[in-house]
Amino acid sequence: MGMLEPPPVVWVIRRASGDQTLSPPPAESWSLALDELSANRLLPLAHQLLGPDAATLHPETRLVLGAATALARRQVNRRRAQLAELAPALTSAGVIWLVLKGYPLAHRLYADPALRPSGDADILVGREQVAEAGSLLEALGYRGDGSFDWSFHHRRYARAGADEVDIVELHWGTDPPGYSAPDPGAVLAARVPFHCEGIEAWIPSPDY
């Protein structure tokens, strides 16, 4: 009796980790796994790892994978442009800041950063500089969502563009209340530089 094929999500993770021994799961299983792949931001990576084998999938599945890949490409270009604007503005204003997740993480972990979709920019600052950073975002055309709720860990800012809304989540905490997370001040104190494509930004130390 042959071994059962792993589900698509498991196949993607194992293939991305270097396991080349597994054949792609059957076409029907991909159709059933699209929601799970999307929820885990794995559609573009799955599309890339399938390569020519994508031609064996149902047409509707290929369309979903192709659309997700195209969207992720637009998103990464948008996040790059967004960070290129935010980084010098925050630094020039004397704000101590860093980027959580997003474009820098995708650039470090993936051969192509567009393989990790990202719909916003997450910026961490100290509580004492939240108002200053928020005012800077407003000067750049962003508008905050409601008022500050210090019991939470971030405030969302949005700016409408010609074809997309730019989102910044301004964090003063590293996780929602009730979760165990590193002290934001310690994370900021240990930040390290990130240089890429002319962008000079800050990211968390590998220790975090």
MDAnalysis code that builds the backbone (N, CA, C; Angstrom):
import MDAnalysis as mda
import numpy as np

u = mda.Universe.empty(624, n_residues=208, atom_resindex=np.repeat(np.arange(208), 3), trajectory=True)
u.add_TopologyAttr("name", ["N", "CA", "C"] * 208)
u.add_TopologyAttr("resid", np.arange(1, 209))
u.add_TopologyAttr("resname", ["MET", "GLY", "MET", "LEU", "GLU", "PRO", "PRO", "PRO", "VAL", "VAL", "TRP", "VAL", "ILE", "ARG", "ARG", "ALA", "SER", "GLY", "ASP", "GLN", "THR", "LEU", "SER", "PRO", "PRO", "PRO", "ALA", "GLU", "SER", "TRP", "SER", "LEU", "ALA", "LEU", "ASP", "GLU", "LEU", "SER", "ALA", "ASN", "ARG", "LEU", "LEU", "PRO", "LEU", "ALA", "HIS", "GLN", "LEU", "LEU", "GLY", "PRO", "ASP", "ALA", "ALA", "THR", "LEU", "HIS", "PRO", "GLU", "THR", "ARG", "LEU", "VAL", "LEU", "GLY", "ALA", "ALA", "THR", "ALA", "LEU", "ALA", "ARG", "ARG", "GLN", "VAL", "ASN", "ARG", "ARG", "ARG", "ALA", "GLN", "LEU", "ALA", "GLU", "LEU", "ALA", "PRO", "ALA", "LEU", "THR", "SER", "ALA", "GLY", "VAL", "ILE", "TRP", "LEU", "VAL", "LEU", "LYS", "GLY", "TYR", "PRO", "LEU", "ALA", "HIS", "ARG", "LEU", "TYR", "ALA", "ASP", "PRO", "ALA", "LEU", "ARG", "PRO", "SER", "GLY", "ASP", "ALA", "ASP", "ILE", "LEU", "VAL", "GLY", "ARG", "GLU", "GLN", "VAL", "ALA", "GLU", "ALA", "GLY", "SER", "LEU", "LEU", "GLU", "ALA", "LEU", "GLY", "TYR", "ARG", "GLY", "ASP", "GLY", "SER", "PHE", "ASP", "TRP", "SER", "PHE", "HIS", "HIS", "ARG", "ARG", "TYR", "ALA", "ARG", "ALA", "GLY", "ALA", "ASP", "GLU", "VAL", "ASP", "ILE", "VAL", "GLU", "LEU", "HIS", "TRP", "GLY", "THR", "ASP", "PRO", "PRO", "GLY", "TYR", "SER", "ALA", "PRO", "ASP", "PRO", "GLY", "ALA", "VAL", "LEU", "ALA", "ALA", "ARG", "VAL", "PRO", "PHE", "HIS", "CYS", "GLU", "GLY", "ILE", "GLU", "ALA", "TRP", "ILE", "PRO", "SER", "PRO", "ASP", "TYR"])
u.atoms.positions = np.array([
    [0.837, -1.189, 0.000],
    [0.000, 0.000, 0.000],
    [0.871, 1.237, 0.000],
    [0.638, 2.161, -0.947],
    [1.473, 3.339, -1.074],
    [1.210, 4.347, 0.020],
    [2.163, 5.238, 0.175],
    [2.024, 6.291, 1.174],
    [0.990, 7.305, 0.712],
    [0.234, 7.850, 1.664],
    [-0.732, 8.886, 1.354],
    [-0.013, 10.178, 0.994],
    [-0.552, 10.876, -0.002],
    [0.017, 12.175, -0.354],
    [-0.275, 13.173, 0.768],
    [0.683, 14.028, 1.132],
    [0.413, 15.033, 2.161],
    [-0.554, 16.079, 1.617],
    [-1.319, 16.744, 2.478],
    [-2.187, 17.822, 2.017],
    [-1.340, 18.970, 1.464],
    [-1.925, 19.815, 0.615],
    [-1.141, 20.877, -0.029],
    [-0.358, 21.769, 0.925],
    [-0.956, 22.161, 2.053],
    [-0.227, 23.047, 2.972],
    [1.038, 22.368, 3.482],
    [0.927, 21.106, 3.855],
    [2.098, 20.364, 4.334],
    [3.109, 20.207, 3.201],
    [2.626, 19.926, 2.001],
    [3.529, 19.771, 0.857],
    [4.307, 21.056, 0.612],
    [3.637, 22.199, 0.667],
    [4.308, 23.488, 0.440],
    [5.384, 23.723, 1.487],
    [5.053, 23.486, 2.745],
    [6.022, 23.721, 3.822],
    [7.226, 22.793, 3.680],
    [6.971, 21.518, 3.390],
    [8.081, 20.575, 3.265],
    [8.914, 20.857, 2.020],
    [8.267, 21.200, 0.923],
    [9.022, 21.516, -0.301],
    [9.850, 22.783, -0.106],
    [9.267, 23.791, 0.553],
    [10.008, 25.027, 0.804],
    [11.185, 24.798, 1.739],
    [11.087, 23.758, 2.576],
    [12.174, 23.420, 3.500],
    [13.251, 22.566, 2.848],
    [13.061, 22.244, 1.574],
    [14.100, 21.527, 0.838],
    [13.805, 20.082, 0.533],
    [12.620, 19.581, 0.928],
    [12.269, 18.187, 0.654],
    [11.779, 18.067, -0.789],
    [12.600, 17.488, -1.635],
    [12.261, 17.331, -3.050],
    [11.723, 15.929, -3.373],
    [11.464, 15.144, -2.338],
    [11.061, 13.749, -2.581],
    [9.564, 13.592, -2.798],
    [8.792, 14.607, -2.454],
    [7.341, 14.478, -2.515],
    [6.789, 14.947, -3.853],
    [5.901, 14.155, -4.414],
    [5.171, 14.594, -5.608],
    [4.039, 15.516, -5.176],
    [3.630, 16.444, -6.033],
    [2.516, 17.327, -5.674],
    [1.248, 16.537, -5.403],
    [0.442, 16.976, -4.440],
    [-0.839, 16.319, -4.180],
    [-1.739, 16.387, -5.412],
    [-2.766, 15.544, -5.474],
    [-3.649, 15.536, -6.643],
    [-4.419, 16.848, -6.791],
    [-4.887, 17.087, -8.014],
    [-5.532, 18.361, -8.342],
    [-6.715, 18.664, -7.434],
    [-7.512, 17.671, -7.125],
    [-8.709, 17.905, -6.317],
    [-8.365, 18.436, -4.930],
    [-7.273, 17.943, -4.361],
    [-6.910, 18.390, -3.014],
    [-6.489, 19.854, -3.013],
    [-5.916, 20.322, -4.112],
    [-5.555, 21.747, -4.203],
    [-6.803, 22.609, -4.229],
    [-7.808, 22.186, -4.936],
    [-9.051, 22.960, -4.995],
    [-9.669, 23.104, -3.616],
    [-9.565, 22.051, -2.804],
    [-10.161, 22.064, -1.474],
    [-9.312, 22.832, -0.463],
    [-8.035, 23.047, -0.772],
    [-7.107, 23.656, 0.194],
    [-6.867, 25.142, -0.044],
    [-7.528, 25.742, -1.028],
    [-7.236, 27.140, -1.373],
    [-7.469, 28.094, -0.211],
    [-8.552, 27.899, 0.538],
    [-8.837, 28.795, 1.662],
    [-7.746, 28.697, 2.729],
    [-7.325, 27.474, 3.026],
    [-6.277, 27.291, 4.035],
    [-4.955, 27.880, 3.567],
    [-4.627, 27.670, 2.305],
    [-3.404, 28.257, 1.760],
    [-3.452, 29.775, 1.810],
    [-4.601, 30.344, 1.487],
    [-4.755, 31.801, 1.514],
    [-4.627, 32.330, 2.936],
    [-5.260, 31.665, 3.899],
    [-5.218, 32.113, 5.289],
    [-3.797, 32.111, 5.836],
    [-2.956, 31.214, 5.318],
    [-1.563, 31.127, 5.770],
    [-0.603, 31.861, 4.830],
    [-1.144, 32.653, 3.910],
    [-0.346, 33.456, 2.970],
    [0.605, 32.593, 2.147],
    [0.125, 31.444, 1.736],
    [0.988, 30.497, 1.032],
    [0.656, 30.349, -0.450],
    [-0.348, 31.059, -0.945],
    [-0.733, 30.866, -2.346],
    [0.397, 31.211, -3.317],
    [1.051, 32.371, -3.203],
    [2.144, 32.653, -4.153],
    [3.295, 31.652, -4.058],
    [3.635, 31.258, -2.829],
    [4.716, 30.285, -2.656],
    [4.316, 28.945, -3.262],
    [3.069, 28.525, -3.047],
    [2.599, 27.275, -3.640],
    [2.686, 27.327, -5.155],
    [2.285, 28.451, -5.727],
    [2.328, 28.616, -7.184],
    [3.758, 28.492, -7.703],
    [4.683, 29.119, -7.006],
    [6.089, 29.070, -7.434],
    [6.665, 27.664, -7.305],
    [6.347, 26.974, -6.199],
    [6.892, 25.632, -5.971],
    [6.300, 24.597, -6.924],
    [5.059, 24.793, -7.320],
    [4.440, 23.855, -8.270],
    [5.116, 23.912, -9.629],
    [5.509, 25.094, -10.051],
    [6.167, 25.232, -11.349],
    [5.313, 24.651, -12.465],
    [5.894, 23.872, -13.355],
    [5.126, 23.291, -14.479],
    [3.980, 22.387, -14.035],
    [4.078, 21.838, -12.818],
    [3.003, 20.957, -12.330],
    [1.690, 21.706, -12.131],
    [1.736, 23.038, -12.072],
    [0.501, 23.810, -11.931],
    [-0.439, 23.573, -13.108],
    [0.128, 23.183, -14.238],
    [-0.700, 22.942, -15.428],
    [-1.644, 21.754, -15.236],
    [-1.373, 20.900, -14.255],
    [-2.226, 19.730, -14.024],
    [-3.420, 20.048, -13.128],
    [-3.466, 21.259, -12.557],
    [-4.543, 21.626, -11.640],
    [-5.790, 22.037, -12.411],
    [-6.927, 22.080, -11.700],
    [-8.152, 22.532, -12.320],
    [-7.999, 23.990, -12.757],
    [-8.630, 24.397, -13.839],
    [-8.493, 25.779, -14.329],
    [-8.819, 26.830, -13.268],
    [-9.854, 26.578, -12.470],
    [-10.224, 27.547, -11.441],
    [-9.117, 27.692, -10.398],
    [-8.470, 26.594, -10.072],
    [-7.368, 26.636, -9.100],
    [-6.195, 27.409, -9.670],
    [-5.892, 27.173, -10.944],
    [-4.790, 27.917, -11.570],
    [-5.083, 29.410, -11.582],
    [-6.329, 29.771, -11.821],
    [-6.698, 31.193, -11.822],
    [-6.485, 31.823, -10.447],
    [-6.893, 31.100, -9.396],
    [-6.719, 31.620, -8.043],
    [-5.242, 31.796, -7.715],
    [-4.436, 30.792, -8.049],
    [-2.997, 30.881, -7.779],
    [-2.351, 32.015, -8.571],
    [-2.732, 32.145, -9.827],
    [-2.170, 33.209, -10.652],
    [-2.559, 34.582, -10.152],
    [-3.821, 34.737, -9.754],
    [-4.281, 36.033, -9.248],
    [-3.589, 36.388, -7.935],
    [-3.399, 35.377, -7.067],
    [-2.721, 35.621, -5.797],
    [-1.268, 36.029, -6.014],
    [-0.623, 35.415, -6.985],
    [0.766, 35.757, -7.291],
    [0.867, 37.175, -7.825],
    [-0.041, 37.560, -8.703],
    [-0.035, 38.914, -9.253],
    [-0.309, 39.947, -8.163],
    [-1.259, 39.652, -7.273],
    [-1.572, 40.561, -6.179],
    [-0.382, 40.717, -5.242],
    [0.274, 39.622, -4.913],
    [1.430, 39.679, -4.024],
    [2.552, 40.508, -4.646],
    [2.716, 40.425, -5.958],
    [3.734, 41.245, -6.632],
    [3.406, 42.728, -6.502],
    [2.142, 43.077, -6.692],
    [1.744, 44.483, -6.531],
    [1.939, 44.931, -5.078],
    [1.594, 44.046, -4.155],
    [1.723, 44.397, -2.747],
    [3.171, 44.641, -2.349],
    [4.081, 43.788, -2.789],
    [5.473, 43.960, -2.374],
    [6.056, 45.236, -2.966],
    [5.663, 45.572, -4.186],
    [6.121, 46.838, -4.758],
    [5.567, 48.019, -3.985],
    [4.312, 47.886, -3.531],
    [3.692, 48.951, -2.741],
    [4.362, 49.072, -1.385],
    [4.626, 47.951, -0.726],
    [5.267, 47.992, 0.593],
    [6.681, 48.557, 0.484],
    [7.382, 48.240, -0.594],
    [8.723, 48.791, -0.794],
    [8.660, 50.313, -0.914],
    [7.729, 50.801, -1.727],
    [7.583, 52.247, -1.906],
    [7.141, 52.913, -0.602],
    [6.264, 52.235, 0.133],
    [5.776, 52.779, 1.400],
    [6.915, 52.911, 2.403],
    [7.737, 51.867, 2.515],
    [8.855, 51.905, 3.448],
    [9.899, 52.926, 3.023],
    [10.098, 53.078, 1.722],
    [11.053, 54.067, 1.228],
    [10.624, 55.486, 1.604],
    [9.334, 55.712, 1.760],
    [8.835, 57.017, 2.197],
    [8.881, 57.154, 3.719],
    [8.458, 56.109, 4.429],
    [8.353, 56.191, 5.883],
    [9.717, 56.233, 6.572],
    [10.660, 55.450, 6.084],
    [11.946, 55.309, 6.772],
    [12.655, 56.647, 6.966],
    [12.906, 57.422, 5.908],
    [13.608, 58.694, 6.128],
    [12.792, 59.696, 6.921],
    [11.471, 59.653, 6.775],
    [10.627, 60.598, 7.514],
    [10.708, 60.335, 9.014],
    [10.602, 59.074, 9.412],
    [10.664, 58.741, 10.830],
    [12.043, 59.026, 11.415],
    [13.077, 58.636, 10.672],
    [14.444, 58.827, 11.164],
    [14.778, 60.315, 11.284],
    [14.401, 61.096, 10.278],
    [14.690, 62.533, 10.310],
    [13.978, 63.232, 11.459],
    [12.817, 62.706, 11.841],
    [12.056, 63.301, 12.937],
    [12.584, 62.886, 14.302],
    [13.585, 62.022, 14.329],
    [14.154, 61.584, 15.595],
    [13.363, 60.500, 16.293],
    [12.461, 59.837, 15.565],
    [11.670, 58.755, 16.142],
    [12.511, 57.477, 16.177],
    [12.509, 56.801, 17.309],
    [13.157, 55.490, 17.426],
    [12.119, 54.459, 16.994],
    [12.391, 53.760, 15.916],
    [11.375, 52.917, 15.302],
    [12.004, 51.679, 14.685],
    [11.138, 50.723, 14.331],
    [11.565, 49.589, 13.526],
    [10.342, 48.997, 12.814],
    [10.633, 48.181, 11.809],
    [9.572, 47.511, 11.055],
    [9.368, 46.114, 11.620],
    [8.123, 45.792, 11.926],
    [7.779, 44.434, 12.332],
    [7.313, 43.660, 11.104],
    [7.872, 42.478, 10.897],
    [7.411, 41.599, 9.807],
    [7.568, 42.289, 8.450],
    [6.572, 42.111, 7.603],
    [6.476, 42.851, 6.357],
    [7.610, 42.662, 5.374],
    [7.903, 43.752, 4.643],
    [8.851, 43.694, 3.536],
    [10.247, 43.234, 3.964],
    [10.827, 43.765, 5.049],
    [12.169, 43.295, 5.420],
    [12.208, 41.799, 5.718],
    [11.192, 41.295, 6.431],
    [11.174, 39.871, 6.744],
    [11.075, 39.038, 5.480],
    [10.186, 39.437, 4.576],
    [10.043, 38.698, 3.321],
    [11.337, 38.738, 2.518],
    [12.026, 39.861, 2.545],
    [13.267, 40.002, 1.778],
    [14.368, 39.110, 2.337],
    [14.342, 38.895, 3.647],
    [15.389, 38.067, 4.265],
    [15.091, 36.580, 4.162],
    [13.824, 36.202, 4.144],
    [13.472, 34.781, 4.213],
    [13.196, 34.147, 2.860],
    [12.869, 34.954, 1.861],
    [12.462, 34.403, 0.573],
    [13.394, 34.897, -0.529],
    [13.641, 34.031, -1.497],
    [14.436, 34.455, -2.651],
    [13.746, 35.592, -3.386],
    [12.427, 35.583, -3.383],
    [11.624, 36.645, -3.982],
    [10.659, 37.130, -2.904],
    [10.784, 38.385, -2.427],
    [9.907, 38.850, -1.338],
    [8.430, 38.841, -1.698],
    [8.103, 38.798, -2.990],
    [6.693, 38.749, -3.397],
    [6.055, 37.400, -3.084],
    [6.849, 36.422, -2.634],
    [6.278, 35.128, -2.257],
    [5.572, 35.189, -0.905],
    [5.746, 36.311, -0.187],
    [5.039, 36.483, 1.084],
    [4.151, 37.720, 0.988],
    [2.846, 37.545, 0.799],
    [1.948, 38.697, 0.690],
    [1.975, 39.557, 1.953],
    [1.842, 40.857, 1.762],
    [1.816, 41.785, 2.890],
    [0.908, 42.951, 2.545],
    [-0.136, 43.134, 3.329],
    [-1.113, 44.169, 3.014],
    [-0.921, 45.470, 3.755],
    [0.082, 45.553, 4.650],
    [0.293, 46.799, 5.387],
    [1.725, 46.871, 5.879],
    [2.062, 48.001, 6.517],
    [3.368, 48.181, 7.145],
    [3.157, 48.271, 8.652],
    [3.897, 47.473, 9.409],
    [3.800, 47.476, 10.870],
    [5.029, 48.172, 11.448],
    [4.795, 49.302, 12.101],
    [5.880, 50.115, 12.647],
    [5.774, 50.123, 14.165],
    [6.872, 49.787, 14.835],
    [6.922, 49.802, 16.295],
    [7.677, 51.035, 16.772],
    [7.071, 51.771, 17.718],
    [7.730, 52.908, 18.367],
    [7.490, 52.800, 19.862],
    [8.247, 53.572, 20.650],
    [8.010, 53.616, 22.085],
    [6.733, 54.386, 22.405],
    [6.114, 54.074, 23.518],
    [4.872, 54.751, 23.897],
    [5.050, 56.268, 23.946],
    [6.242, 56.711, 24.378],
    [6.479, 58.146, 24.509],
    [6.566, 58.859, 23.160],
    [6.695, 58.101, 22.067],
    [6.780, 58.721, 20.744],
    [5.602, 58.373, 19.841],
    [4.578, 57.767, 20.402],
    [3.411, 57.389, 19.600],
    [2.737, 58.620, 19.002],
    [2.508, 59.639, 19.822],
    [1.833, 60.847, 19.328],
    [2.651, 61.510, 18.231],
    [3.965, 61.582, 18.421],
    [4.843, 62.196, 17.423],
    [4.818, 61.409, 16.110],
    [4.899, 60.090, 16.205],
    [4.862, 59.264, 14.997],
    [3.497, 59.359, 14.321],
    [2.424, 59.406, 15.116],
    [1.093, 59.541, 14.543],
    [0.933, 60.860, 13.803],
    [1.456, 61.942, 14.366],
    [1.384, 63.243, 13.697],
    [2.172, 63.225, 12.390],
    [3.298, 62.537, 12.386],
    [4.096, 62.428, 11.164],
    [3.315, 61.680, 10.083],
    [2.649, 60.598, 10.464],
    [1.841, 59.853, 9.492],
    [0.725, 60.726, 8.937],
    [0.105, 61.510, 9.796],
    [-0.962, 62.398, 9.335],
    [-0.425, 63.450, 8.377],
    [0.801, 63.923, 8.626],
    [1.409, 64.885, 7.720],
    [1.693, 64.270, 6.349],
    [1.838, 62.953, 6.305],
    [2.058, 62.248, 5.043],
    [0.744, 61.851, 4.367],
    [-0.371, 62.234, 4.990],
    [-1.668, 61.975, 4.374],
    [-2.445, 60.812, 4.950],
    [-1.902, 60.150, 5.973],
    [-2.602, 59.042, 6.609],
    [-3.624, 59.578, 7.616],
    [-4.665, 58.813, 7.831],
    [-5.674, 59.174, 8.814],
    [-5.866, 58.012, 9.785],
    [-5.858, 58.321, 11.076],
    [-5.986, 57.292, 12.088],
    [-7.403, 56.766, 12.202],
    [-7.503, 55.505, 12.568],
    [-8.789, 54.828, 12.740],
    [-9.214, 54.975, 14.197],
    [-10.108, 55.914, 14.485],
    [-10.548, 56.130, 15.858],
    [-9.478, 56.802, 16.698],
    [-9.642, 56.751, 17.998],
    [-8.694, 57.381, 18.913],
    [-7.746, 56.332, 19.479],
    [-6.705, 56.814, 20.158],
    [-5.760, 55.891, 20.774],
    [-6.443, 55.094, 21.877],
    [-6.215, 53.795, 21.868],
    [-6.699, 52.916, 22.930],
    [-5.465, 52.249, 23.517],
    [-4.974, 52.818, 24.615],
    [-3.716, 52.350, 25.165],
    [-3.811, 50.917, 25.704],
    [-5.051, 50.422, 25.885],
    [-5.180, 49.045, 26.355],
    [-4.899, 48.047, 25.241],
    [-4.856, 48.544, 23.985],
    [-4.548, 47.676, 22.861],
    [-3.054, 47.795, 22.567],
    [-2.594, 47.411, 21.378],
    [-1.157, 47.440, 21.095],
    [-0.811, 48.174, 19.809],
    [-1.818, 48.660, 19.058],
    [-1.514, 49.444, 17.871],
    [-2.720, 50.275, 17.453],
    [-2.459, 51.253, 16.591],
    [-3.514, 52.030, 15.958],
    [-3.310, 51.967, 14.452],
    [-4.389, 51.842, 13.729],
    [-4.340, 51.672, 12.285],
    [-4.493, 53.031, 11.593],
    [-3.624, 53.279, 10.620],
    [-3.670, 54.490, 9.799],
    [-3.837, 54.091, 8.337],
    [-4.629, 54.863, 7.607],
    [-4.885, 54.540, 6.199],
    [-4.737, 55.795, 5.337],
    [-4.272, 55.578, 4.126],
    [-4.155, 56.658, 3.130],
    [-4.599, 56.113, 1.782],
    [-5.593, 56.739, 1.203],
    [-6.111, 56.289, -0.089],
    [-5.182, 56.711, -1.204],
    [-4.786, 55.745, -2.038],
    [-3.974, 56.029, -3.209],
    [-4.808, 55.968, -4.467],
    [-4.149, 56.057, -5.598],
    [-4.865, 56.038, -6.876],
    [-5.540, 54.698, -7.127],
    [-4.875, 53.605, -6.720],
    [-5.429, 52.280, -6.995],
    [-5.398, 51.348, -5.788],
    [-4.976, 51.841, -4.627],
    [-4.873, 51.000, -3.441],
    [-4.836, 51.878, -2.206],
    [-5.268, 51.331, -1.088],
    [-5.185, 52.034, 0.185],
    [-3.925, 51.579, 0.913],
    [-3.061, 52.528, 1.275],
    [-1.873, 52.215, 2.057],
    [-2.264, 52.150, 3.533],
    [-1.822, 51.103, 4.210],
    [-2.133, 50.915, 5.622],
    [-0.837, 50.881, 6.432],
    [-0.834, 51.607, 7.539],
    [0.239, 51.512, 8.528],
    [-0.398, 51.153, 9.858],
    [0.125, 50.129, 10.508],
    [-0.270, 49.840, 11.881],
    [0.853, 50.336, 12.786],
    [0.540, 51.383, 13.543],
    [1.518, 51.994, 14.441],
    [1.446, 51.289, 15.790],
    [2.477, 50.513, 16.101],
    [2.496, 49.675, 17.304],
    [3.271, 50.356, 18.421],
    [2.767, 50.206, 19.639],
    [3.536, 50.535, 20.835],
    [3.686, 49.293, 21.712],
    [3.126, 48.181, 21.253],
    [3.291, 46.877, 21.894],
    [3.603, 45.849, 20.824],
    [4.162, 44.729, 21.231],
    [4.556, 43.701, 20.265],
    [3.543, 42.579, 20.136],
    [2.496, 42.593, 20.947],
    [1.446, 41.577, 20.852],
    [0.197, 42.102, 21.537],
    [-0.976, 41.549, 21.182],
    [-2.199, 41.974, 21.871],
    [-2.123, 41.696, 23.366],
    [-2.875, 42.457, 24.171],
    [-2.899, 42.192, 25.614],
    [-3.290, 40.752, 25.909],
    [-2.672, 40.187, 26.935],
    [-2.983, 38.815, 27.305],
    [-2.013, 37.806, 26.734],
    [-1.162, 38.233, 25.780],
    [-0.178, 37.329, 25.191],
    [1.206, 37.654, 25.753],
    [2.008, 36.645, 25.877],
    [3.381, 36.844, 26.323],
    [4.216, 37.341, 25.151],
    [4.873, 38.487, 25.328],
    [5.641, 39.081, 24.236],
    [6.835, 39.824, 24.804],
    [7.878, 40.010, 24.002],
    [9.032, 40.769, 24.478],
    [8.653, 42.204, 24.827],
    [9.383, 42.790, 25.746],
    [9.169, 44.186, 26.110],
    [9.487, 45.074, 24.913],
    [8.563, 45.934, 24.478],
    [8.815, 46.770, 23.293],
    [10.053, 47.638, 23.422],
    [10.286, 48.174, 24.634],
    [11.476, 49.002, 24.826],
    [12.754, 48.228, 24.593],
    [12.790, 46.982, 25.056],
    [13.977, 46.144, 24.851],
    [14.156, 45.813, 23.377],
    [13.045, 45.556, 22.680],
    [13.123, 45.255, 21.248],
    [13.670, 46.455, 20.486],
    [13.185, 47.650, 20.816],
    [13.673, 48.862, 20.146],
    [15.139, 49.131, 20.474],
    [15.533, 48.896, 21.727],
    [16.920, 49.146, 22.130],
    [17.896, 48.238, 21.408],
    [17.435, 47.040, 21.022],
    [18.318, 46.063, 20.370],
    [18.135, 46.040, 18.853],
    [17.418, 47.005, 18.290],
    [17.141, 46.997, 16.852],
    [18.426, 47.008, 16.037],
    [18.343, 46.486, 14.819],
    [19.502, 46.426, 13.926],
    [19.120, 47.048, 12.582],
    [20.097, 47.587, 11.853],
    [19.776, 48.236, 10.575],
    [19.412, 47.231, 9.490],
    [18.581, 47.693, 8.582],
    [18.193, 46.923, 7.404],
    [18.405, 47.814, 6.193],
    [19.278, 47.380, 5.280],
    [19.577, 48.152, 4.074],
    [19.189, 47.322, 2.857],
    [18.364, 47.869, 2.003],
    [17.945, 47.140, 0.816],
    [17.389, 48.102, -0.220],
    [17.893, 48.024, -1.433],
    [17.374, 48.796, -2.554],
    [17.260, 50.274, -2.224],
    [18.281, 50.799, -1.565],
    [18.297, 52.217, -1.228],
    [17.514, 52.581, 0.012],
    [16.861, 51.612, 0.656],
    [16.079, 51.862, 1.870],
    [16.967, 51.594, 3.091],
    [16.987, 52.543, 4.003],
    [17.704, 52.374, 5.262],
    [16.679, 52.372, 6.386],
    [16.415, 51.200, 6.916],
    [15.379, 51.038, 7.926],
    [15.954, 50.311, 9.135],
    [15.058, 49.990, 10.078],
    [15.438, 49.267, 11.286],
    [14.505, 48.083, 11.464],
    [15.052, 46.984, 11.953],
    [14.278, 45.771, 12.181],
    [14.663, 45.176, 13.537],
    [13.862, 44.247, 14.072],
    [14.230, 43.619, 15.342],
    [15.528, 42.806, 15.226],
    [16.244, 42.752, 16.322],
    [17.433, 41.894, 16.390],
    [17.014, 40.436, 16.207],
    [17.881, 39.596, 15.638],
    [17.568, 38.159, 15.546],
    [17.276, 37.528, 16.894],
    [17.721, 38.163, 17.977],
    [17.448, 37.638, 19.317],
    [15.963, 37.665, 19.642],
    [15.200, 38.488, 18.881],
    [13.762, 38.563, 19.113],
    [12.985, 37.938, 17.975],
])
